[in-house]
Amino acid sequence: MRRQKADLDHLHERHVHPSGQALGEYLDAWLQHKREEGLKPKTLYGYAQQIRLCVLPTLAHVPLRDLSPAMLQRWQDALAPRADVHMSSE
Protein backbone atom coordinates (compact mmCIF):
# COMPACT_ATOMS: atom_id res chain seq x y z
CA MET A 1 0.00 0.00 0.00
CA ARG A 2 2.80 2.41 0.79
CA ARG A 3 4.27 1.73 -2.65
CA GLN A 4 0.94 2.57 -4.33
CA LYS A 5 0.66 5.83 -2.42
CA ALA A 6 4.26 6.73 -3.22
CA ASP A 7 3.62 6.02 -6.90
CA LEU A 8 0.50 8.19 -6.92
CA ASP A 9 2.25 10.96 -5.00
CA HIS A 10 4.98 10.85 -7.65
CA LEU A 11 2.34 10.99 -10.38
CA HIS A 12 0.77 14.01 -8.76
CA GLU A 13 4.02 15.86 -8.09
CA ARG A 14 5.80 15.17 -11.37
CA HIS A 15 3.35 14.38 -14.14
CA VAL A 16 0.00 16.03 -13.49
CA HIS A 17 -0.58 19.25 -15.35
CA PRO A 18 -3.65 21.38 -14.77
CA SER A 19 -6.13 19.49 -16.85
CA GLY A 20 -9.77 18.63 -16.98
CA GLN A 21 -8.89 15.17 -18.26
CA ALA A 22 -10.27 12.49 -15.96
CA LEU A 23 -7.82 10.19 -14.19
CA GLY A 24 -9.44 7.17 -15.87
CA GLU A 25 -8.77 8.62 -19.33
CA TYR A 26 -5.21 9.50 -18.35
CA LEU A 27 -4.57 5.96 -17.08
CA ASP A 28 -5.99 4.45 -20.29
CA ALA A 29 -3.51 6.53 -22.28
CA TRP A 30 -0.70 5.64 -19.85
CA LEU A 31 -1.39 1.92 -20.24
CA GLN A 32 -1.43 2.31 -24.02
CA HIS A 33 1.91 4.13 -23.86
CA LYS A 34 3.37 1.34 -21.71
CA ARG A 35 2.07 -1.24 -24.21
CA GLU A 36 3.73 0.64 -27.07
CA GLU A 37 6.97 0.87 -25.08
CA GLY A 38 7.01 -2.92 -25.02
CA LEU A 39 6.16 -3.58 -21.39
CA LYS A 40 5.89 -7.32 -20.82
CA PRO A 41 2.29 -8.54 -21.19
CA LYS A 42 2.15 -10.04 -17.70
CA THR A 43 3.32 -6.77 -16.13
CA LEU A 44 0.90 -4.75 -18.24
CA TYR A 45 -1.92 -7.08 -17.24
CA GLY A 46 -1.04 -6.65 -13.56
CA TYR A 47 -1.04 -2.87 -13.88
CA ALA A 48 -4.36 -2.91 -15.74
CA GLN A 49 -5.93 -5.15 -13.09
CA GLN A 50 -4.78 -2.93 -10.22
CA ILE A 51 -6.07 0.15 -12.00
CA ARG A 52 -9.40 -1.51 -12.86
CA LEU A 53 -9.97 -2.95 -9.40
CA CYS A 54 -8.47 -0.31 -7.12
CA VAL A 55 -8.35 3.06 -8.84
CA LEU A 56 -11.17 3.31 -11.34
CA PRO A 57 -14.11 2.49 -9.05
CA THR A 58 -13.54 5.63 -7.00
CA LEU A 59 -11.21 7.94 -8.92
CA ALA A 60 -11.86 7.39 -12.64
CA HIS A 61 -14.05 10.49 -12.96
CA VAL A 62 -11.76 12.87 -11.05
CA PRO A 63 -10.11 15.53 -13.22
CA LEU A 64 -6.33 15.48 -12.93
CA ARG A 65 -6.29 19.09 -11.73
CA ASP A 66 -8.48 18.10 -8.77
CA LEU A 67 -6.26 15.30 -7.48
CA SER A 68 -4.70 16.20 -4.16
CA PRO A 69 -2.58 14.45 -1.57
CA ALA A 70 -5.56 14.50 0.82
CA MET A 71 -7.81 12.85 -1.79
CA LEU A 72 -5.20 10.18 -2.46
CA GLN A 73 -4.79 9.57 1.28
CA ARG A 74 -8.56 9.05 1.68
CA TRP A 75 -8.48 6.68 -1.30
CA GLN A 76 -5.60 4.71 0.23
CA ASP A 77 -7.29 4.58 3.62
CA ALA A 78 -10.43 3.19 1.99
CA LEU A 79 -8.39 0.49 0.26
CA ALA A 80 -6.62 -0.68 3.42
CA PRO A 81 -9.52 -2.75 4.84
CA ARG A 82 -10.03 -4.48 1.47
CA ALA A 83 -6.33 -5.32 1.26
CA ASP A 84 -6.37 -6.77 4.77
CA VAL A 85 -9.31 -9.03 3.89
CA HIS A 86 -7.61 -10.13 0.68
CA MET A 87 -4.32 -10.86 2.45
CA SER A 88 -5.95 -12.87 5.23
CA SER A 89 -7.80 -15.08 2.73
CA GLU A 90 -4.58 -16.25 1.07
N, C-alpha and C positions, 0 to 999 in steps of 0.2 A: 504494500500500500504506500509506503514512503516513497518507493521508486516511482509509482504512478504520479503522486503529487509533485515530486521533483521534476518529472518530465513535463507535467502540465504547467508548473511554474516557469520552467524554461521556455515552453511554448509562449506563454503570456509575455514574459520579459523580452524575448528575443525576436519573435516571429509574428506577433499580432500587430497589425497596423489598424488604425481606426477604420473600421469597415462595418457595413451593415450585413455582410455575408454571415450566414448562420454557421455555427460550429460544425453542424452535420455536413453541410456543403463543403466546407473547408477540409474536413477529414476525408470525404470522398475523393477530393482532388489530391490530397496528400497520399492516400493509398494508391491512387492511379500513378502518381509520380514515383512512388516506391516500386510499383510493378514495372514501370518503364526503366527504372534504374537497374532492374535485374535482381531485386530482393528474392531470396529463395521462397518458393511457394509455401512451404510449411510455416516460415516466419511471417509471411504476408497473411496467411490464413489466421495465425494466432493474433496478429494485430487487428485484423478485421473482426474477429470474434470478440475480443476485448472491447473494441469500439462499439460494436453492435449491442453487446450485453450490458456494458457498464456505463458508457458515455451517452449514447444516443437516447435512451429512454428518458433522461432528464435534461440533457443539455443540447440536444440536436438543434433546437429552435433558437438558441441564444445567439444574438449577433456577437461577432468577435469583439467589437468595441465595448460590449457590456460585460465581458468576462472580467472577473476580479479575483484577487487572492481569497477574499472572504467567500465568494460564491464557490470557488474550487474547494475550499476547506469544508463548506457545508456538504458539497457533493461527496467528498472523501469520507466525511463522518457518516453520511447515509449509507455508503458502501460497506463500511466496517462490519456491521452486524451480518450482512449477507456473506461476507468473506469468512467470518468466523463459523457460520453454519456450514458453508461449503468445505472448509478445512476440517471440521470435526466429522464430516461424513465420509472422509477418505480413509 
